[in-house]
Amino acid sequence: MKATTLIQRHFAELESRTSEVLHDLQTQALARVLDYAAATVPFYRERIEAARSSLGADAGARDLLAALPVLTRTQLQAQGDALLTRLGRGPDVLRFVTSGSSGMPVRVTWDREANGVLSVLMWRHHRWHGSRPDARHATIQLMPRDAGGQVMTPSQMQWCPGAEVRPGVALDSATPVDRQIDWLVEQDPHYLMTYPSNALALLQRASERGVVLPSLERIDTYGESLPETLPDLAQRVWGASLVDRYATREVGIIALACPHGAGYRVQVENVLVEVLDDAGSPVGPGETGQVVVTQLQNLAMPLIRYALGDYAEPGGVDNGPLPYPVLRRIRGRQRNMYVLPDGDRLWPRFAIALADLDLLRQFQVVQRRLDRVELNAVPAQALDADDRARLEAVIRDNLPGDYAFALNVLEEIPRGPGGKFEDFRSEVA
């Protein structure tokens, strides 16, 4: 794949630089973010001025960053538009609601530069892993809905920046797995992009049905932690390789799978990643710590030292032929699949719709049995009968079936084993 724009050529050229050069460029980008945030966002101004006061006026950007408190998701949720800069309050921005798998909806604003960098990093992913722009590509992911609640699934879509020869096709991930498989047989793609949990369900069911995809070369996954057995399963069932990437909707692409097999490569042009222990100190190779990210390209709503809620293991000093830092393992979160009465499964879609109601600070949906679904809810305010009815309607609109529904109002939703939180859990075997 050839670089087609100036920024693509620039990013390709950076791959031949030394890690020291990239480190210096990243420090310059960090200084820009800190200065702009301090000048335009009172929340950050207080934090940054306090750090400068303790460190001295000559403190470097990285020392200043290390002295700042971590930004939690709860704080991001509470601050909301107070984190917007002057740029973020203008007309030329992108706004969206994201829940991730924390069950805590937040509103995020991006500028056009950040979105452009995301496109270039997607182009890098495809170039690193040898994608062919003229190949058939299928995407199975959460699709937006129109004002009437209908899923908007495009019949064609550009699957990679510069991929103009053959457009890709897309399907909503809330489609039952058997129907997804039938659709994939019809489309006969070379590449498939979807969530790890959905890929796992597809591969397991395809193995049971004996369904093969003769043209499929690779499955690209993102958005969840990757089960260790999934690459081998993809190779065994469909003869396809599997390439994962580490990304969140709040900050974009964090790390791409190394084409040389060295874990994940942190995309330093977009983010500065810290992996910290419980005391806030960096962990070393072989250790696991929480992932804290500073977004370097989004000046509309800077996220500085943002704790994602994920855990990772950093790599060692020898990073091989690419100058990017390594994350050996991403120990993030994993979604469950919703089980239908006929035994089929689907990827549950409800988080954005619940978040759009602005009724809950946190939520979790639990499928207790085929005939019972519960919503655990931490309300942002007292819920009246209409609020409860709206919450139930969202769940029933997104999770099909004949089941009893219960709403459990809680003060806090506990995390599961290992400190992980799941916004959906199925207890159906």
Secondary structure as UniProt FT lines:
FT   HELIX           6..14
FT   TURN            15..16
FT   HELIX           19..40
FT   HELIX           42..55
FT   TURN            57..58
FT   HELIX           61..67
FT   HELIX           73..79
FT   HELIX           80..83
FT   HELIX           87..89
FT   STRAND          93..98
FT   TURN            100..103
FT   STRAND          106..111
FT   HELIX           112..128
FT   TURN            129..130
FT   TURN            133..134
FT   STRAND          137..141
FT   TURN            147..148
FT   TURN            161..162
FT   STRAND          168..172
FT   TURN            173..174
FT   HELIX           177..187
FT   STRAND          191..194
FT   HELIX           196..209
FT   TURN            214..215
FT   STRAND          218..222
FT   TURN            228..229
FT   HELIX           230..238
FT   STRAND          241..248
FT   TURN            249..251
FT   STRAND          252..257
FT   TURN            259..260
FT   STRAND          264..266
FT   TURN            268..270
FT   STRAND          271..276
FT   TURN            278..279
FT   TURN            285..286
FT   STRAND          289..295
FT   STRAND          306..314
FT   TURN            320..321
FT   STRAND          326..331
FT   STRAND          338..339
FT   TURN            341..342
FT   STRAND          345..346
FT   HELIX           351..357
FT   STRAND          360..369
FT   TURN            370..371
FT   STRAND          372..379
FT   HELIX           385..398
FT   STRAND          404..409
FT   HELIX           417..419
FT   STRAND          424..426
//
